[in-house]
Structures are given as C-alpha cells and as structure tokens.
Amino acid sequence: MTSLVLGVLLLLAVSSQSINFFSLSQDIEIGSEASKDAEQSLSLIANTSLPHRYISTIGGRITQNRSLPALKYQFHIVNSKDINSAGFPGGSIYINRGLLEIAS
C-alpha cells in the first residue's frame, strides 16, 4: 500500500498538472469562509498603511502573470512577529509582519 501511495505522489510531482477536487467557484467559496474566520481571529494592520499598499502593489504585479482564471487577490498584513504567511483558495493572502521585517 505504501508503494502505491508513493508511486501516485511521484506521478503527481512529475506531472505539470495538479489535481483539484473542487470547482473554481467551490474554491472561492471555501476560501471566502476561511478568510472570514481568519480575520476574526487575527490582528490585521489597516489596509491604508504604507506597508499594506506596498505589499498590494507587489502582489498585483505577481498575480498579473497567473495561469489560473481571474481571481480577486487580496493581500493582508497580520500584526505578528512570527515569520509566516498563509493563503486561502480564491485569493486571500495573509503575510505576517515578522516575515516582512526580515525581508527588508
């Protein structure tokens, strides 16, 4: 059984295509719900701040060259010193302040 699972994972890793069991609309819905939950539990930096505008500008440039259908990407900065980030299906991306601090 282990060999079968490893074989499937190897085929998926070598393949240039990925497998998604959800439709794009389901991904967006799942991501929207997860994003709402995250925003209730995370301390976010205001989206009018200079770092937020900077991250949104860079993120916008990166997402212009995407291979997926048009998604509404949203970038958020979490007020945490942890070096971490998270992304949800549908385009919500959360970057911790600690990650930005070491990147600078």
C-alpha positions in Angstrom: 0.0 0.0 0.0 2.8 2.4 0.9 4.4 1.8 -2.5 1.2 2.6 -4.3 0.8 5.9 -2.4 4.4 6.8 -3.0 4.0 6.0 -6.7 0.9 8.2 -7.1 2.7 11.0 -5.3 5.7 10.7 -7.5 3.5 10.8 -10.6 1.8 13.9 -9.3 5.1 15.5 -8.6 6.5 14.8 -12.0 3.3 15.9 -13.8 3.0 19.5 -14.7 -0.7 19.5 -13.9 -2.3 19.4 -10.5 -5.4 17.7 -9.3 -8.2 19.7 -7.7 -11.3 18.0 -6.5 -13.3 21.3 -6.2 -14.5 23.6 -8.9 -13.2 27.2 -9.1 -16.5 28.5 -7.6 -16.2 26.0 -4.7 -12.6 27.0 -4.1 -13.6 30.7 -3.9 -16.5 29.9 -1.5 -14.3 27.8 0.7 -11.6 30.4 0.7 -14.1 33.2 1.5 -15.4 31.4 4.5 -11.9 30.5 5.7 -10.8 34.2 5.2 -13.7 35.5 7.3 -12.8 33.1 10.1 -9.1 34.2 9.9 -10.0 37.9 10.0 -12.0 37.4 13.2 -9.1 35.7 15.0 -6.1 37.6 13.5 -4.9 41.1 14.3 -4.6 42.8 10.9 -2.8 46.0 10.1 -5.0 48.6 8.4 -5.2 48.3 4.7 -4.5 52.1 4.4 -1.0 51.7 5.8 2.1 52.2 3.7 3.3 48.6 4.1 -0.1 47.3 3.0 -0.1 49.4 -0.1 3.5 48.2 -0.9 2.5 44.6 -0.5 -0.6 45.0 -2.6 1.4 46.6 -5.3 4.0 43.8 -5.4 1.2 41.2 -5.2 -0.7 42.8 -8.0 2.4 42.6 -10.2 3.0 39.0 -9.4 -0.6 37.9 -9.9 -0.7 39.5 -13.4 1.2 36.5 -14.7 -1.0 33.8 -13.3 -2.1 30.7 -15.0 -5.4 30.4 -13.2 -8.6 32.2 -14.2 -9.0 35.7 -12.9 -9.3 35.7 -9.1 -9.7 38.7 -6.9 -6.4 38.5 -4.9 -6.5 40.3 -1.6 -3.3 40.9 0.5 -3.4 41.3 4.3 -0.7 42.0 6.8 -1.1 40.2 10.1 0.3 42.2 13.1 2.5 39.3 14.4 6.3 38.9 14.8 6.1 35.3 13.6 7.8 34.6 10.3 4.8 33.1 8.5 2.2 33.6 5.8 -1.0 31.8 4.7 -3.1 31.7 1.6 -6.6 30.6 1.0 -8.3 29.3 -2.1 -9.8 32.1 -4.0 -7.0 34.6 -3.5 -6.9 35.8 0.2 -3.2 36.0 1.2 -2.0 36.8 4.8 1.6 37.9 5.4 2.9 38.2 9.0 4.7 41.4 9.9 7.7 39.4 11.1 8.2 38.0 7.6 8.2 41.5 6.1 10.7 42.7 8.7 13.2 40.0 7.9 12.6 40.5 4.1 13.6 44.2 4.4 
